């Protein structure tokens, strides 16, 4: 067998052996709302007869049925003069660059009739074209109804002409008085922007460009300055590495301006040279969850271990057991090993010096230019403001009042600046402090260029006309440099002229078509310094305390730039599986020590304690606490980017942790928590779906066993094919049919392959599916009521390191949950599975079963099977009996409790005309009372087939691979979609892998989705 470890989804499943059975019996978490059906106080009384109840219930059911079948009337207005490049019903794609000051990606923007509706990776950009969840969701931020919609002057709506007149006067006055003119902007590695600012400074000699980032990567930049002599972050590539050791570095998330998940996944292909991953950390991070071996230590202990590893590498020796083990492996791998660190400058410096000593091939010598913050420079700027030396301050879509620990002091000092201009998208603190406001243009409305790293040049182009009266900062600088109504104020012309010197022989139009090209910037990083003694002293000076805090960013929220994006707020955290919140994570043992509770109520909803968090005299009130398996004792974690006031209806979610962040050190000691006595209501989805209580849902196997033991070995096989004993003898499960099979070899037959070894749990596929298929946001209350509408979920399973004889327990008639208590006793032992569990991420969507249980129970044939392998849904036929959901063993069907679109109860993007512009017209917007689920993006597969028919050619495998939104968005290649009848297709090749298995194969549903066993590169003890 692959593994006989116990898997559990939450700590509550360990505490209550019967929980899984309770969930399985309670198929729909919310009881039928009888009081709503009856709707009358008199009828709600005890005098209601059974006859009256059934009569009213019958009428209500019929009404819902009729409502489900009623199609809304939508009026359309044809083009009077059709644009030559738009064909109604046919999407257009434009290469562009997603950059919002925090994230970068070279992308393809899908538009329909002039509306951007979807973001796809740009395959021409390689690793720089991968999209995370925030990049996928950024298209919704374009249609944010809470944006600033037109220029303001003294809080009142005004024209650009009058606002520019006010600013030009302020610039002239400041220049005449010798006062500084400061443009305060997020990191902006645009050659053309910098050229334009240099010209602006030539006109206004006192002008200064100051960079401010909420999450500034200051420690990493300071370390790079010391070690490489240049203030640029190093670019790593793990494809040639066989060992990566990470100290608090979440390198699969927001690390040094670029995620390494693509090269990480490429190096993790199971085999003799498979990359081994060791993580030393406090929080259970996304990266730590993907580690082969994970050491959980509080921050002070992580620092100590890093110092000891460095000593061992350079020959100074160490007596630390953990450090000795790590250093031994690093020395054995030599140049094929790499060390990554985060949290402080000292940690980063030591990691660089270790890599230099190892001669690590992962260090490419290329420079990443995406982060430009200089803390000393920013402190100098604050000094100018406090001294009254600044005459004009132009804030380019940054809000230090919210995100800087001294934000309130900064807010007060702004009174000393005569002219404060906010180039902003929300009515935030900077907006309120400014005298003039210019709405900032979204990246999808803008021209621009970015130089993300050595030798790479990326262009940005607008894919829609500006929705409101907005303007990008470059356009404003041209006006303020040249004067109003000047013919030279066209930024497109300026960009095109500037790009010529970078592009060389490449034409601007060709570079724009591709989205990305080479640049003449040959900046190279090399080791030239690094004070190890100083770094060690810094790490040792970190004072250990009873509780130590680690600040981090979530894959969904990042630094909070898109905090008002409901897709991202609702996206469950990959580790905790909670949405619409940030919270203090704490270990189970510390929770017991501080009397912190996480309890499930009768509806299986999670409630948790609330505390006041105090760090170095700064208190954040009313912070919910989540008990996190794998959290190091003596440490707590809190996510940044939440709690944004006055930034939209959904942005004010959670608590603001930035007052605890000094901009450099992500770890802080001297932490105190105090219970308030109140409870917090969490919205989580991990316990909503049970796969019939079965085990081995997510299979795993050690690398040595994968290599040395045959997968189908009779006794030790780790992925033995399932067989049934029949009257004809033992037969493979896939060969047994209850029904006659139909011919599916004519035309395409779609399968989806999911590799658990490559899935990092990042969630980009979830947002891509949501954007492609018009999946509604339901809000925190509905998530809490177990009514999420996701067509695709990523289940997170914890697994114990302790071997448990599952099969023996089952032979004795024990249910799987009952084995938890047998295996782990009362939970107080040191090897309790919640202390440091392994983690597996498993994407689950409709499995498109060839023998689908949902199809046989639908009374109106609303769901049926197609010849191409897809399980179809006829929404206007569905009457909402939910028989199909009850009969689905995978729990992937969703019921529309409400009409989510044009419904003010759901105040997200679908209840206003602007937000609805993101909807994909190729997919029906479902209404109340119908079932829905994954369709394998049938609208895209059919469009691909029709395009090939039109051209009288065969569909290529690459076309189908990009037809499924989740697979196209996956940056690690964990998902591969394709035609099984194409003998050259990649999905067919993957089907022949000995790691392949089916989810719940034993029940005979014969899915068209198959999985690959996860392989762990470690020696099991």
Residue pairs with C-beta under 8 A, 6 or more apart in sequence:
1 696
1 717
1 718
1 719
1 720
1 807
2 696
2 699
2 700
2 701
2 718
2 719
2 997
2 1013
3 696
3 699
3 700
3 701
3 718
3 799
4 803
4 804
4 805
4 806
4 807
5 700
5 799
5 800
5 801
5 802
5 803
5 804
5 838
6 695
6 799
6 800
6 802
6 804
6 806
6 816
6 819
6 820
6 823
6 833
7 695
7 696
7 697
7 698
7 797
7 798
7 799
7 800
7 840
8 14
8 797
8 798
8 799
8 800
8 820
8 833
8 837
9 686
9 687
9 795
9 796
9 797
9 798
10 577
10 686
10 687
10 798
11 588
11 598
11 627
11 629
11 834
12 19
12 598
12 600
12 606
12 687
13 19
13 20
13 687
13 817
13 820
14 820
14 824
14 827
14 833
14 834
15 827
16 22
17 815
17 817
17 818
17 820
17 821
18 817
18 818
19 600
19 687
19 817
20 690
20 693
20 815
20 816
20 817
21 693
21 815
21 817
22 604
23 604
23 687
23 690
24 690
24 692
24 693
26 604
27 885
27 886
28 786
28 882
28 885
28 895
29 603
29 604
29 688
29 785
29 786
30 603
30 785
30 786
30 787
34 53
34 57
35 44
37 56
37 57
37 60
38 44
38 48
38 53
38 56
43 52
43 56
64 880
64 928
64 929
65 879
65 880
65 929
67 927
67 928
67 929
68 876
68 878
68 879
68 880
68 927
68 928
68 929
68 930
69 876
69 877
69 879
70 927
71 876
72 927
79 88
82 88
83 114
85 92
86 92
86 113
86 114
88 113
89 921
91 110
91 111
91 112
92 110
92 111
92 112
93 108
93 109
93 110
93 111
93 120
94 108
94 109
94 111
94 461
94 463
95 106
95 107
95 108
95 109
95 122
95 124
95 459
95 461
95 512
95 513
95 514
95 515
95 516
96 106
96 107
96 108
96 109
96 443
96 444
96 459
96 460
96 461
96 463
96 515
97 104
97 105
97 106
97 107
97 443
97 448
97 449
97 450
97 458
97 459
97 460
97 515
97 516
98 104
98 105
98 106
98 107
98 119
98 131
98 135
98 138
98 443
99 443
99 448
99 450
99 460
100 138
100 443
100 561
100 562
101 186
101 187
101 188
101 213
101 397
101 398
101 561
102 134
102 186
102 213
102 214
102 215
102 254
102 558
102 559
102 561
103 132
103 134
103 135
103 138
103 558
103 561
104 128
104 257
104 258
104 370
104 450
104 452
105 121
105 122
105 125
105 128
105 129
105 130
105 131
105 132
105 135
106 121
106 122
106 124
106 125
106 128
106 129
106 458
106 515
106 516
107 119
107 120
107 121
107 122
107 129
107 131
107 135
107 515
108 119
108 120
108 121
108 122
108 515
109 116
109 118
109 119
109 120
109 139
109 444
109 463
110 116
110 117
110 118
110 119
110 120
111 117
111 463
111 464
112 920
112 921
112 922
113 921
114 464
114 465
115 464
115 917
115 918
116 139
116 142
116 444
116 463
116 464
116 918
117 139
117 771
117 917
117 918
117 919
117 920
118 139
118 768
118 771
118 772
118 920
118 965
119 131
119 135
119 136
119 138
119 139
119 771
120 131
120 962
120 968
120 969
121 129
121 130
121 131
121 968
121 969
121 971
122 129
122 515
122 516
123 129
124 514
124 515
124 516
125 458
125 515
125 516
127 237
127 262
127 263
128 452
128 453
128 456
128 458
128 516
129 516
130 259
130 261
130 262
130 971
131 764
131 768
131 969
131 971
132 259
132 555
132 762
132 764
132 971
133 555
133 556
133 568
133 571
133 762
133 763
133 764
133 766
133 767
134 555
134 556
134 558
134 561
134 562
134 568
135 764
136 764
136 767
136 768
136 771
136 969
137 562
137 565
137 567
137 568
137 571
137 767
137 771
138 443
138 444
138 562
138 565
139 444
139 771
139 918
140 565
140 566
140 567
140 771
140 909
140 915
140 918
141 442
141 562
141 564
141 565
142 442
142 444
142 445
142 464
142 467
142 918
143 467
143 909
143 914
143 915
143 916
143 917
143 918
144 425
144 564
144 565
144 648
144 914
144 915
145 909
145 912
145 914
145 915
146 426
146 427
146 564
146 647
146 648
146 649
146 651
147 425
147 426
147 439
147 468
147 470
148 424
148 425
148 426
148 427
148 431
148 437
148 439
148 440
148 468
148 470
149 439
149 468
149 469
150 157
150 158
150 439
150 468
150 469
151 157
151 158
151 159
151 160
151 163
151 436
151 437
151 438
151 439
151 469
152 158
152 163
152 436
152 437
153 162
153 163
153 166
153 435
153 436
153 437
154 435
160 438
160 469
160 471
161 484
163 436
163 437
163 438
164 476
164 479
164 480
164 484
165 484
166 419
166 435
166 436
167 392
167 419
167 421
167 436
167 480
168 480
168 483
168 484
170 391
170 392
170 418
170 419
170 421
171 181
171 204
171 392
171 419
171 480
173 391
173 418
173 419
174 180
174 181
174 204
174 206
174 390
174 391
174 392
174 418
174 419
175 181
175 204
175 205
175 206
175 391
177 391
178 206
179 206
179 389
179 390
179 391
179 392
179 418
180 206
180 207
180 208
180 384
180 389
180 390
180 391
180 392
181 204
181 206
181 207
181 208
181 390
181 391
181 392
181 394
182 207
182 208
182 209
182 210
182 381
182 384
182 390
182 392
182 393
182 394
183 197
183 200
183 207
183 208
183 209
183 210
183 394
183 396
183 473
184 210
184 212
184 381
184 393
184 394
184 395
184 396
184 398
184 400
185 209
185 210
185 211
185 212
185 395
185 396
185 397
185 398
185 473
186 211
186 212
186 213
186 396
186 397
186 398
187 211
187 213
187 370
187 371
187 372
187 373
188 194
188 211
188 372
188 396
189 369
189 370
189 372
189 450
189 451
189 452
190 448
190 449
190 450
190 451
191 449
191 451
191 457
191 498
191 502
192 448
192 449
192 474
192 494
192 495
192 498
192 499
193 448
193 449
193 473
193 474
194 209
195 498
196 474
196 477
196 478
196 481
196 494
196 498
197 207
197 209
197 477
199 481
200 207
200 477
200 480
200 481
201 207
201 208
201 209
203 481
206 391
208 381
210 377
210 378
210 381
211 372
211 373
211 374
211 377
211 378
212 373
212 378
212 398
212 400
212 404
213 371
213 372
213 373
213 398
213 559
214 398
214 399
214 402
214 403
214 404
214 559
214 560
214 561
214 640
214 641
214 658
215 254
215 553
215 558
215 559
215 640
215 641
216 371
216 373
216 375
216 663
216 664
217 233
217 256
217 257
217 371
217 373
218 373
218 374
218 375
218 663
218 664
219 342
219 343
219 344
219 345
219 347
219 348
219 664
219 665
219 666
220 233
220 256
220 342
220 345
220 348
220 371
221 231
221 232
221 233
221 371
221 372
221 373
221 374
222 345
222 348
222 375
222 664
223 345
223 348
223 349
223 352
224 230
224 231
224 232
224 233
224 234
224 348
224 352
224 525
225 231
226 345
226 349
226 529
226 530
226 531
227 349
227 352
227 353
227 356
227 527
227 528
227 529
227 530
228 234
228 352
228 525
228 526
228 527
228 528
228 529
229 528
229 529
230 367
230 523
230 525
231 372
231 374
232 367
232 368
232 369
232 523
232 525
233 256
233 257
233 258
233 367
233 368
233 370
233 371
234 256
234 352
234 363
234 364
234 365
234 366
234 367
234 368
234 525
235 258
235 364
235 365
235 366
235 367
235 368
235 453
235 454
236 251
236 260
236 263
236 338
236 340
236 362
236 363
236 364
237 260
237 263
237 362
237 364
238 244
238 260
238 263
238 264
238 266
238 267
238 275
238 338
238 362
239 263
239 266
239 267
240 267
240 336
240 361
240 362
241 267
241 275
241 333
241 336
241 337
241 338
241 360
241 361
241 362
242 267
242 273
242 274
242 275
242 276
242 333
242 336
242 337
243 275
243 276
243 277
243 278
243 329
243 330
243 333
243 336
243 337
243 338
244 251
244 264
244 275
244 276
244 277
244 278
244 337
244 338
244 339
244 340
244 362
245 278
245 279
245 280
245 309
245 326
245 329
245 330
245 337
245 338
245 339
245 340
246 277
246 278
246 279
246 280
246 281
246 287
246 288
246 291
246 339
246 340
246 341
247 280
247 281
247 302
247 305
247 306
247 339
247 340
247 341
247 342
247 343
247 347
247 351
248 280
248 281
248 282
248 299
248 302
248 341
248 342
248 343
248 347
248 550
248 666
248 667
249 255
249 287
249 340
249 341
249 342
249 351
250 285
250 286
250 287
250 288
250 342
250 552
250 553
251 259
251 260
251 264
251 287
251 340
252 259
252 260
252 261
252 264
252 286
252 287
252 290
252 760
252 762
253 259
253 285
253 286
253 287
253 553
253 555
253 762
254 553
254 558
254 559
255 287
255 340
255 342
256 342
256 368
256 371
257 368
257 370
257 371
258 368
258 370
258 453
259 971
261 760
261 762
261 971
261 972
262 971
262 972
264 275
264 277
264 290
264 760
264 972
265 758
265 760
265 971
265 972
265 973
265 974
266 973
267 274
267 275
268 274
268 275
268 277
268 757
268 758
269 757
270 703
270 706
270 757
270 995
270 1015
271 707
272 707
274 703
274 1015
274 1017
275 1017
276 292
276 293
276 329
276 1017
276 1018
277 290
277 291
277 292
277 293
277 1017
278 291
278 292
278 293
278 294
278 295
278 326
278 329
279 285
279 287
279 288
279 291
279 293
279 294
279 295
280 294
280 295
280 297
280 302
280 305
280 306
280 322
280 326
281 287
281 288
281 294
281 295
281 296
281 297
281 302
281 550
281 632
282 296
282 297
282 298
282 299
282 302
282 548
282 550
282 631
282 632
282 635
282 637
282 667
283 550
283 552
283 585
283 628
283 631
283 632
283 635
283 637
284 296
284 575
284 585
284 628
284 629
284 630
284 631
284 839
285 552
285 575
286 555
286 574
286 575
286 760
286 761
286 762
288 294
288 630
289 574
289 575
289 630
289 761
289 796
289 839
289 841
290 760
290 761
290 839
290 841
292 1016
292 1017
292 1018
293 1018
294 630
294 836
295 305
295 322
296 630
296 631
296 632
296 835
296 836
297 305
297 322
297 632
298 544
298 548
298 632
298 633
298 634
298 635
299 343
299 542
299 548
299 549
299 550
299 635
299 667
299 669
300 542
300 543
300 544
300 545
300 548
300 669
301 544
301 632
302 343
302 667
303 343
303 344
303 346
303 347
303 539
303 540
303 542
303 667
304 320
304 539
304 540
305 320
305 322
305 323
305 326
306 341
306 347
306 350
306 351
306 539
307 350
307 536
307 539
307 540
308 318
308 320
308 322
308 323
308 324
308 327
309 318
309 323
309 326
309 327
309 330
309 339
309 354
310 350
310 353
310 354
310 532
310 536
311 317
311 318
311 323
312 318
312 323
312 324
312 327
313 327
313 330
313 331
313 354
313 357
313 358
314 357
314 532
318 324
318 327
329 337
330 337
330 339
330 354
330 358
333 358
334 358
334 359
335 358
335 359
335 360
335 361
336 360
336 361
337 358
337 360
338 355
338 358
338 360
338 361
338 362
338 363
339 351
339 354
339 355
339 358
339 360
340 351
341 347
341 348
341 350
341 351
342 348
342 666
343 550
343 665
343 666
343 667
344 538
344 539
344 542
344 664
344 665
344 666
344 667
345 535
345 538
345 664
346 534
346 535
346 536
346 537
346 538
346 539
347 535
347 539
349 530
349 531
349 532
349 534
349 535
350 532
350 535
350 536
350 539
352 527
352 530
353 530
353 532
353 535
355 362
355 363
356 527
356 530
365 454
365 524
365 525
365 526
366 453
366 454
366 455
366 523
366 524
366 525
367 453
367 454
367 523
367 524
367 525
368 452
368 453
369 451
369 452
369 453
369 523
370 452
370 453
373 663
375 663
375 664
382 406
382 410
382 413
384 390
385 393
385 410
385 413
385 414
385 416
385 417
386 413
386 416
388 416
390 416
390 417
391 417
391 418
391 419
392 417
392 418
392 419
392 420
392 421
393 414
393 417
393 419
393 420
393 421
394 421
394 423
394 473
394 476
395 420
395 421
395 422
395 423
395 424
395 430
395 434
396 423
396 440
396 473
397 423
397 424
397 425
397 440
397 473
398 430
399 424
399 428
399 429
399 430
400 407
400 410
400 430
401 407
401 408
401 410
401 411
401 428
401 429
401 430
401 433
402 428
402 429
402 644
402 645
402 647
402 656
402 658
403 559
403 560
403 658
404 410
404 658
404 663
405 618
405 658
405 659
405 660
405 661
405 662
405 663
407 429
407 658
407 659
411 429
411 433
414 420
414 433
419 435
419 436
420 433
420 434
420 435
420 436
421 434
421 435
421 436
421 437
421 438
422 430
422 431
422 433
422 434
422 436
422 437
422 438
423 437
423 438
423 439
423 440
423 471
423 473
423 476
424 430
424 431
424 434
424 437
424 438
424 439
424 440
425 439
425 440
425 442
426 564
426 646
426 647
426 648
426 651
427 646
427 647
428 644
428 645
428 646
428 647
429 645
429 646
431 437
431 646
432 646
438 470
438 471
438 476
439 468
439 469
439 470
439 471
440 470
440 471
440 472
440 473
441 466
441 470
441 471
441 472
441 475
442 470
443 460
444 462
444 463
444 464
445 462
445 463
445 464
445 465
445 466
445 467
445 470
445 472
446 460
446 462
446 472
447 460
447 461
447 462
447 472
447 474
447 491
447 492
447 495
448 459
448 460
448 472
448 474
448 495
449 457
449 458
449 459
449 460
449 495
449 498
449 499
449 502
450 457
450 458
450 460
451 457
451 458
451 519
451 521
452 458
454 521
454 522
454 523
454 524
455 518
455 519
455 521
455 522
456 516
456 517
456 518
456 519
457 499
457 502
457 503
457 511
457 516
457 517
457 518
457 519
457 521
458 515
458 516
458 517
459 499
459 511
459 512
459 515
459 516
459 517
461 512
467 914
472 491
474 491
474 494
474 495
475 489
475 491
478 486
478 488
478 489
478 490
478 491
478 494
479 486
479 489
482 488
482 489
488 494
496 508
499 508
499 511
500 508
502 519
502 520
503 511
503 517
504 520
506 517
510 517
511 517
542 667
542 669
543 669
543 670
544 669
545 669
545 670
545 671
546 634
546 671
547 590
547 634
547 635
547 636
547 671
547 672
547 673
548 634
548 635
548 636
548 667
548 668
548 669
548 671
549 613
549 615
549 635
549 636
549 637
549 638
549 660
549 667
549 668
549 669
549 671
550 635
550 636
550 637
550 638
550 666
550 667
551 637
551 638
551 639
551 640
551 657
551 660
551 661
551 666
551 667
551 668
552 637
552 638
552 639
552 640
552 666
553 559
553 639
553 640
553 641
554 573
554 582
554 639
554 641
555 571
555 573
555 574
555 762
555 763
556 568
556 569
556 571
556 573
556 763
557 563
557 568
557 569
557 582
557 639
557 640
557 641
557 642
558 641
559 640
559 641
560 640
560 641
560 642
560 644
560 651
561 641
562 568
563 569
563 641
563 642
563 644
563 647
563 648
563 650
563 651
563 653
564 644
564 647
564 648
564 649
564 650
564 651
565 650
566 650
566 777
566 779
566 908
566 909
567 767
567 770
567 771
567 777
567 909
568 767
569 579
569 580
569 650
569 653
569 777
570 579
570 580
570 777
570 778
570 779
570 783
570 788
571 579
571 763
571 766
571 767
572 578
572 579
572 684
572 685
572 686
572 763
572 793
572 794
573 579
574 761
574 762
574 763
574 794
574 796
574 841
575 628
575 761
575 796
575 839
576 583
576 585
576 626
576 628
576 684
577 684
577 685
577 686
577 796
578 606
578 626
578 682
578 683
578 684
579 683
579 684
579 685
579 780
579 783
580 653
580 654
580 683
580 779
580 780
580 783
581 624
581 642
581 653
581 654
581 680
581 682
581 683
581 780
582 638
582 639
582 641
582 642
582 643
582 654
582 655
582 657
583 608
583 623
583 624
583 625
583 626
583 638
583 639
583 654
583 680
583 682
584 611
584 613
584 623
584 624
584 625
584 626
584 636
584 637
584 638
584 673
585 625
585 626
585 627
585 628
585 631
585 636
585 637
585 638
586 594
586 596
586 625
586 626
586 627
586 628
586 631
586 636
587 627
587 628
587 630
587 631
587 632
587 633
587 634
587 635
587 835
588 627
588 629
588 631
588 832
588 834
588 835
589 633
589 835
590 596
590 631
590 633
590 634
590 636
591 597
591 598
591 625
591 627
594 673
594 675
595 609
595 675
596 608
596 609
596 611
596 625
596 627
596 675
597 607
597 608
597 609
597 679
598 606
598 607
598 608
598 609
598 625
598 626
598 627
599 606
599 607
599 608
600 606
600 607
600 687
601 607
603 785
603 786
604 687
604 688
604 786
605 681
605 682
605 784
605 785
606 681
606 682
606 684
606 687
607 679
607 680
607 681
607 682
608 624
608 625
608 626
608 627
608 679
608 680
608 682
609 624
609 625
609 675
609 679
609 680
610 622
610 623
610 624
610 625
610 675
610 676
610 677
610 678
610 679
610 680
611 623
611 625
611 673
611 674
611 675
611 676
612 619
612 620
612 621
612 622
612 623
612 673
612 674
612 676
613 619
613 620
613 623
613 636
613 638
613 660
613 671
613 672
613 673
614 620
614 671
614 672
614 673
614 674
615 660
615 668
615 670
615 671
615 672
616 668
616 670
618 659
618 660
620 655
620 656
620 657
620 659
620 660
621 655
621 676
622 655
622 676
622 678
623 638
623 655
624 680
624 682
625 673
625 680
626 682
628 637
629 798
629 833
629 834
629 835
629 836
629 837
630 798
630 834
630 835
630 836
630 837
630 839
631 637
636 671
636 673
638 655
638 657
638 660
639 654
639 657
640 657
640 658
640 661
642 653
642 654
642 655
642 656
642 657
643 652
643 653
643 654
643 655
643 656
643 657
644 651
644 652
644 656
645 651
645 652
646 652
649 907
650 908
660 668
681 784
682 784
683 780
683 781
683 783
683 784
684 783
684 784
685 783
685 786
685 788
685 790
685 793
686 795
686 796
688 786
688 788
688 891
689 793
689 795
689 844
689 891
689 892
690 891
691 697
691 889
691 890
691 891
691 999
691 1000
692 889
692 1000
692 1003
693 815
693 816
693 817
694 816
694 1000
694 1002
695 806
695 816
696 806
697 795
697 797
697 842
697 999
697 1000
698 756
698 795
698 797
698 799
698 840
698 842
698 1011
698 1014
699 718
699 719
699 756
699 997
699 1011
699 1013
699 1014
700 756
700 799
700 838
700 840
700 1013
700 1014
700 1015
700 1016
701 718
701 719
701 1013
701 1014
701 1015
701 1016
702 1015
702 1016
702 1018
702 1019
702 1020
703 1015
703 1016
703 1017
703 1018
704 1019
705 716
705 718
706 718
706 995
706 1013
706 1015
709 716
709 717
709 718
710 717
711 717
711 718
711 719
711 720
711 994
711 995
712 719
712 720
712 721
712 994
713 720
714 720
718 1013
719 994
719 995
719 996
719 997
719 1013
721 732
721 733
722 732
722 733
722 1001
722 1002
723 730
723 731
723 732
723 733
724 730
724 731
724 733
724 736
726 736
733 1001
733 1002
733 1004
734 1001
734 1006
736 1004
737 851
738 851
738 1004
739 851
741 850
742 867
744 850
744 867
744 868
744 869
744 981
745 981
746 867
747 867
747 868
747 981
748 868
748 941
748 945
748 955
748 960
748 979
748 980
748 981
748 982
749 867
749 868
749 869
749 979
749 980
749 981
749 1008
750 848
750 868
750 869
750 870
750 936
750 941
750 960
750 977
750 978
750 979
750 980
750 1008
751 869
751 977
751 978
751 979
751 980
751 987
751 988
751 991
751 1008
751 1009
751 1010
752 845
752 848
752 936
752 964
752 967
752 975
752 976
752 977
752 987
752 1008
752 1009
752 1010
753 975
753 976
753 977
753 978
753 987
753 990
753 991
753 996
753 1009
753 1010
753 1011
753 1012
754 842
754 843
754 974
754 975
754 1009
754 1010
754 1011
754 1012
755 973
755 974
755 975
755 976
755 990
755 995
755 1011
755 1012
756 840
756 841
756 842
756 974
756 1011
756 1012
756 1013
756 1014
757 974
757 995
757 1012
757 1013
757 1014
757 1015
758 972
758 973
758 974
759 794
759 841
759 842
759 843
759 970
759 972
759 974
759 975
760 841
760 972
760 974
761 794
761 796
761 839
761 841
762 971
763 794
764 969
764 970
764 971
765 792
765 794
765 843
765 965
765 966
765 967
765 969
765 970
765 975
766 790
766 792
766 793
766 794
766 966
767 969
768 965
768 966
768 968
768 969
769 775
769 790
769 791
769 792
769 845
769 934
769 965
769 966
770 790
770 791
771 918
771 920
771 965
772 920
772 923
772 937
772 940
772 965
773 791
773 920
773 923
773 935
773 937
773 965
774 919
774 920
774 923
774 924
774 925
774 926
775 789
775 790
775 791
776 789
776 900
776 901
776 906
776 908
776 910
777 900
777 906
777 908
777 909
777 910
778 787
778 788
778 789
778 900
778 906
779 906
779 907
779 908
782 788
782 897
787 895
787 897
788 894
789 894
789 896
789 900
789 932
790 894
791 845
791 846
791 892
791 894
791 932
791 933
791 934
791 935
792 843
792 844
792 845
792 934
792 966
793 843
793 844
793 845
793 892
794 841
794 842
794 843
794 844
795 841
795 842
795 843
795 844
796 839
796 840
796 841
796 842
797 839
797 840
797 841
797 842
798 833
798 834
798 837
798 838
798 839
799 833
799 837
799 838
799 839
799 840
800 823
800 824
800 833
800 837
800 838
801 831
801 833
801 836
801 837
801 838
801 1021
802 823
802 824
802 831
802 833
804 819
804 823
806 816
806 819
809 816
809 818
809 819
809 822
810 816
814 822
824 831
824 832
824 833
827 834
838 1016
840 1014
842 1011
843 966
843 974
843 975
844 890
844 892
844 999
845 892
845 933
845 934
845 966
845 1009
846 871
846 890
846 892
846 893
846 933
846 934
846 935
846 936
846 1009
847 890
847 892
847 999
847 1005
847 1007
847 1008
847 1009
848 869
848 870
848 871
848 934
848 936
848 1007
848 1008
848 1009
849 871
849 1005
849 1006
849 1007
849 1008
850 865
850 869
850 1005
850 1006
850 1007
850 1008
851 1004
851 1005
851 1006
852 863
852 865
852 871
852 1005
853 887
853 888
853 889
853 1005
854 863
854 871
854 883
854 884
854 885
854 887
854 888
854 893
855 863
855 864
855 865
855 871
855 884
856 887
857 883
857 884
857 886
857 887
858 881
858 883
858 884
859 879
859 881
859 883
860 877
860 878
860 879
861 874
861 877
862 873
862 874
862 875
862 877
862 878
862 879
862 884
862 930
862 931
863 871
863 872
863 873
863 874
863 878
863 884
863 931
864 871
864 872
864 874
865 871
865 872
866 872
866 938
868 941
869 936
869 980
869 1008
870 935
870 936
870 938
870 941
870 1008
871 933
871 935
872 935
872 938
873 931
873 932
873 933
873 935
875 924
875 926
875 927
875 930
875 932
878 929
878 930
878 931
879 929
880 895
880 896
880 929
880 930
880 931
882 895
882 931
884 893
884 931
885 891
885 893
885 894
885 895
885 931
889 1000
889 1003
889 1005
890 999
890 1000
892 933
892 934
893 931
893 932
893 933
894 931
894 932
894 933
895 930
895 931
896 926
896 927
896 928
896 929
896 930
896 931
896 932
897 928
898 905
898 906
898 928
899 927
899 928
900 906
900 910
901 910
901 911
901 916
901 925
901 927
902 910
902 911
902 916
903 910
903 911
904 911
908 915
909 915
909 916
909 918
910 916
910 919
910 925
919 925
920 939
922 939
922 940
922 943
923 939
926 932
936 964
936 977
936 1008
937 963
937 964
937 965
940 963
940 964
940 965
941 960
941 963
941 964
943 963
944 955
944 959
944 960
944 963
945 955
948 954
948 955
948 959
955 979
957 978
957 979
957 982
957 984
957 985
957 986
960 977
960 978
960 979
960 982
960 985
961 967
961 968
961 976
961 977
961 978
961 986
962 968
963 977
964 975
964 977
966 975
966 977
967 975
967 976
967 977
976 986
976 987
976 990
977 987
978 985
978 986
978 987
978 988
979 985
979 987
979 988
980 987
980 988
980 991
982 988
990 996
990 1012
991 1010
993 1012
995 1012
995 1013
995 1015
996 1010
996 1011
996 1012
997 1010
997 1011
997 1012
997 1013
998 1006
998 1007
998 1009
998 1010
998 1011
999 1007
999 1009
999 1011
